[in-house]
Amino acid sequence: MQEPKMKAVEMVRAIREAHYAHLKALPPEAKIAFFREKARALHAELGRSEELPRDAAQPARTPRG
């Protein structure tokens, strides 16, 4: 069997670990802003609209208890 040219699982794990290390000490608002900026940049790269769907524009509220 031929060795794959791209190791997708390892690549995704490395990205997640880097994001975790960068975000672990930040408040929730900064984490949301980080991912929104990443999404905006990807949409710009793909030539898609930056407008979010209505339900995605506001973060979900979770009950605290």
Legacy VTK file of the C-alpha trace (Angstrom):
# vtk DataFile Version 3.0
C-alpha trace
ASCII
DATASET POLYDATA
POINTS 65 float
0.000 0.000 0.000
1.274 3.448 -0.927
1.957 6.056 1.763
-0.594 8.904 1.509
0.863 12.243 0.394
-1.184 14.196 2.919
-1.822 13.015 6.453
-5.164 14.711 7.086
-5.779 13.385 10.612
-2.373 14.527 11.828
-2.836 17.897 10.122
-6.238 18.469 11.765
-4.881 17.471 15.173
-1.954 19.876 14.823
-4.312 22.725 13.872
-6.624 21.963 16.803
-3.715 21.798 19.235
-2.379 25.132 17.981
-5.818 26.742 18.286
-6.231 25.326 21.800
-2.839 26.652 22.892
-3.680 30.083 21.480
-7.215 30.259 22.894
-7.097 28.431 26.231
-6.567 31.529 28.378
-8.865 33.854 26.432
-12.403 34.799 27.482
-15.331 33.328 25.504
-15.886 36.576 23.581
-12.312 36.508 22.257
-12.680 32.839 21.267
-15.844 33.642 19.319
-14.122 36.591 17.637
-11.187 34.350 16.676
-13.389 31.804 14.927
-15.537 34.472 13.288
-12.412 36.076 11.842
-11.191 32.693 10.572
-14.588 32.117 8.933
-14.575 35.619 7.415
-11.112 35.071 5.953
-12.130 31.711 4.493
-15.287 33.184 2.968
-13.215 35.984 1.429
-10.758 33.450 0.021
-13.602 31.421 -1.463
-15.368 34.515 -2.790
-18.471 34.022 -0.689
-20.596 36.600 1.084
-19.380 37.546 4.548
-22.923 37.947 5.811
-23.845 35.420 8.464
-27.216 33.694 8.507
-29.554 35.352 10.999
-29.431 32.540 13.567
-25.602 32.399 13.424
-25.137 36.128 13.968
-25.663 35.869 17.728
-23.920 33.347 19.964
-26.163 30.722 21.484
-27.197 31.379 25.043
-26.804 28.486 27.416
-28.529 28.261 30.778
-26.248 28.475 33.760
-27.036 26.439 36.727
LINES 1 66
65 0 1 2 3 4 5 6 7 8 9 10 11 12 13 14 15 16 17 18 19 20 21 22 23 24 25 26 27 28 29 30 31 32 33 34 35 36 37 38 39 40 41 42 43 44 45 46 47 48 49 50 51 52 53 54 55 56 57 58 59 60 61 62 63 64
